[in-house]
Structure formats: C-alpha cells, structure tokens
Amino acid sequence: MRSQQNVHHVGLYCRLSRDDGNDGPSMSIENQKQLLLDYVAERGWKVYDVYVDDGLTGTNFERPDFKRMKQDIEDGKIDCVITKDLSRLGRNFVQTGYYTDEYFVERGVRYIAINDGIDTANDDNDMAGFYHVMNEFYPKQVSKKVKQVKRATAKQGKFIGTYAPYGYRKSPEDKHKLIIDEEAAPIVRRIFEEFAAGENARCIADRLTRERIDSPRFHYYKVSGKLPPPNIKNAWLSTTLYQILRSEAYIGNMAQGKRVNVSFKTKQRRVIPKEDWIVVPDTHDPLIEQDVWEAVQKRSNAGSLSTKRLSRTGKPSLFSSILKCARCGANLAYSEHQMKNGGTTGRYRCQSYQSKGKTVCTAHTIHDAMLAQVVLNDIKRYACLTEDERIHNASVLMDIKGGEEQESSKKLQRRLQEIDHRLGVIATTFKKLYEDRVSGMISDEMFSDMMSGYTSEKAALQEEREKVSGELEAYRDIEQDISTWLELVAQHEEISSLDRSTVLELIESVEVQETFDADKKRHLEIWINYRFIGRIPQKTERNALHGVPLGLIAS
C-alpha cells in the first residue's frame, strides 16, 4: 500500500449529467478539467490521465470512464483521485460513501474533492457524510419533479414516450401529439385485419419478413436517418405483432404510465397493473375500427395463435405453436392419450416425423408435464433473483448479447467526447479569427483560407457525430431489451405453475433436440428463447434432460 502523503500519479475525474445542466457554465467539463489541472500543477504532481463521463448520471457508477479509472487503480497506475467536488464523484449516498470511506482507503489511494475541502489524507472530513446526503437529495428531488410533470402531462392525454407507436410519429409542431405515419399505417391495418380473420400471428410475421417489409425497429431507423446495429435482423416476430395488436393507441386512446422506475438510482423499471394505467380516450386519429379492435382482443385474450393442436378442453395446448424441433425446425404437435387409470396424458411430437417418417426427422417426443416443469423451473430461477442479482444478470446479459458492441460502445462514447471537444475548440477558433480579422492582425485572404479549412473540418465532425450518436443509440436498445425482460420475469416471483398467457408473455419459442448415445439411450435438450433477449447462451443456463430412458417418455 502506498503512503497517502507521497502522491505522484493522479487521476482527474470529471462528470456532468443532463440534470446538472442548469448549474451554469462553471460546471462544464472544460471548467472542471482546467480547475483540476491547475490544482495538480501548483503542487508539482503528475497527471496520469483525465477521465470524463459527460452526460451521465451520478446516481450510479455504471460509467465508462469511471470504470476505466477503477481499472487503472487496480493496476497500480494511480495513487490519487481528484474531483471538483464530491457530487462529481457520485450522487448516491451509499455507493459514494463506499468509495470515499473504503475503496480508496483500502487501496492506498488519496481522494480529494477540491471545492468541498475533502481530502482522505487528513482526519478532518466530518462534513463528507453531510455532502453525501445533500448530493443524493438533489437528483431525488429532480426525479420526483420529473415524475410529477410526466404524470400530469400523461393525464392531459399528451404523449410522453420516447418513440411513437409503430404506425404513428410525433408531430413536428408538438412532440406530445401523435400523427399518422402514412408509410407504416397500412401495415398496422393489415396486421389487425389478417389476425381478426383468423390468421396465425406467426404466419403474419413470417409473411411480412418474406415481403421485406421493415420491422418497426428498422422502420424507426429508416425514418430517423440512423444506421441500425449490425447484429439486429430486420425480421418480424410474433411478440412484436402481439404488442401491436394489444395497444390501445390504434383506436385513438393514449394509454401510458405502464411502467415506473424502481428508484431514481437505477434504470430498472417495474410494470404497473393495467387498472392503474393512465388512459385518455380520443387523443389522436385511430388506425383501426372499433369492431375490428374488439374482434382482435377477443381472439388475442383467448391465447389463440392458431386453431390447431388443441387440448381436450378445446383450447390451445400450453406450448402450441412455440415448441419447435431443433433438428428440422418443424412445430412439435400436441396430442392426448387415454391412460389405463382413466386419466389422460399429453405429449408433443415433431410434425415432420409424424407426416413423413424417420427418413426426414426423429420423433423428439416429450411429455407436456415434463416440459412444463423444466420451463417453470427456469422462469422461477430468474423471477426470484434479488435486486443485486438482477443488476449482475443485466451486466452478464449485456456482455453476452452486446458482445463486441460493448467495447465498441465505450470507444464510441470516447470518440463522441473527442468530437464535442474539437467542435468546441473550432467554435472558439472561429471567434478568435474573426476578432483578429477585425483588428487587422490577419489579412482577409488568410482569414478566408483558415475559415475554409475549419468549416470543412466542422462539417465532417458534425456528420461523424450524427453517425456515432446513432450507433450509440442502437446499443442502448439492447440494454433496454435486457432491462424489459428482467422486469417482465420479475413479476412472476410467486409463480407455482404455468398457464398459456404466462408462456406467451415470457417466451418466444422453445426448441427440443433429440440425440442417441452409443448405448441407444435417448437424450433430450431443451433451449428456451425468451422474449426480448432470445436464448441465453451459457452452459449453466441451458436446461438439459440427459439419459432419460426412452420407455419413460415414449407413448
């Protein structure tokens, strides 16, 4: 451990969030940076690096450059961290206190908050706890006020969402008003009409994909002029259709307040019961007639994706239309059989095998009770996670789903900061050149030449900034999908059995794989593809039924 009195390598940390934007120019990143550099220069210390998180909240520590600084601390490259004030480090009372009172101290890292007079090398930091509380109080009050404003706005029937529902767009004159998107509206009407006529949602989605009609997400990128992420397929999903089919927006009603943040300290959100939604009728032009809407809701609420594979009750079986053969891709068809004791048992079999025989595929037979138990156990594992475990799982899923994009996101954020800094320098240079021209320090010809070069550079940087911002936004969509899924599954903490509506709400598809070993024992493996996040490609997360004797599961 280093002595805190001999500081040689300093990490300067600057942060500014949108919530801090009203605090005046003294809070700017450049102002913070200059203050810190002057402070270090006066003492003859060495700056190892400057870490900047611009536009990021202080209520959590999921910030790219803060994490980079932590890694440099772990690698022994920094023995002092300096911020303008304590709130720049963070506005979360508990977490910020952990860093100042434990993390830095345990690693022999001196921490200094200049304006607050905090220095961990001294013993007179009694005010630190007070600052922690006040720094957290500020974003808490801001969050409370924002929620109040949004709720009041929603009650007025004004749109408060980030993205307009597919088929609509925000009015250029009033972002709180929805107007019809003439390009996407016919697709919405077609979806409702075909589903109301008895068409399968999966078939509708497949047909739209085959016809190369842009999915809602790709349509958004197209109309906004942004580039879609390379790892996202332009394909329609049955879950997307159900979101559209169940949205009251298409009959002219504004239904909002469906989710709320768990806390101002986290991005996690919980779903609000439908009876507590804020619903204001007739706020915009409808796309769907009331009778068509009612017919669709009646069919949708029955959980009917198709009229085939019904149980003896006449309703679709638990996994109807979402259970797939991993080998050939066909559906696994449901059937019921009478047992000797008078009861019935259900099972699923590959349709290709049933219709074309073993030359095409194998049976892939699995009993409905066994499959239901495997799926139920998997859902319960995620539904019963603690808050900390959910945060950890979100990070793990981000690593998996984001892949290389996560590292790319950090690079993009750094590049965005570089671009903004350079644009600021150019703006200052423009002003200086104009002043020099007026004062006669430079000739008109020199002024024109220099302005031409800077103008070209500015245009190129602005174009690059738009591209980088679009790529960053695409990455955040992945984060939102993960967050939505974790919130969705968390609502089923008390789940003890499966029903059709829960399966449709949480799962996109289930795949069954059948193999045989040298002893001719049959092995079944089950993969669950969840809504929003798909398959979780971790060995520990894969459900497998190994070594089940064929006689126990064969008909």
Secondary structure, 3 states (H helix, E strand, C coil): CCCCCCCCEEEEEEEECHHHHHHCHHHCHHHHHHHHHHHHHHHCCEEEEEEEEECCCCCCCCCHHHHHHHHHHHCCCCCEEEECCHHHHCCCHHHHHHHHHHHHHHCCCEEEECCCCEECCCCCCCCHHHHHHHHHHHHHHHHHHHHHHHHHHHHCCCCCCCCCCCCEEECCCCCCCEEECCCCHHHHHHHHHHHHCCCCHHHHHHHHHHCCCCCHHHHHHHHHCCCCCCCCCCCCCHHHHHHHHCCHHHHCCEEECCEEECCCCCCCEEECCHHHCEEECCCCCCCCCHHHHHHHHHHHHCCCCCCCCECCCCCECCCCCCEEECCCCCEEEEEEEECCCCCEEEEEEEHHHHHHCCCCCCCCCEEHHHHHHHHHHHHHHHHCCCHHHHHHHHHHHHHHHHCHHHHHHHHHHHHHHHHHHHHHHHHHHHHHHHHHHHHCCCCHHHHHHHHHHHHHHHHHHHHHHHHHHHHHHHHHHHHHHHHHHHHHHHCCCCCCCCCHHHHHHHEEEEEEEEEECCCCCEEEEEEEEECCCEECCCHHHCEEECCCCHHHHCC
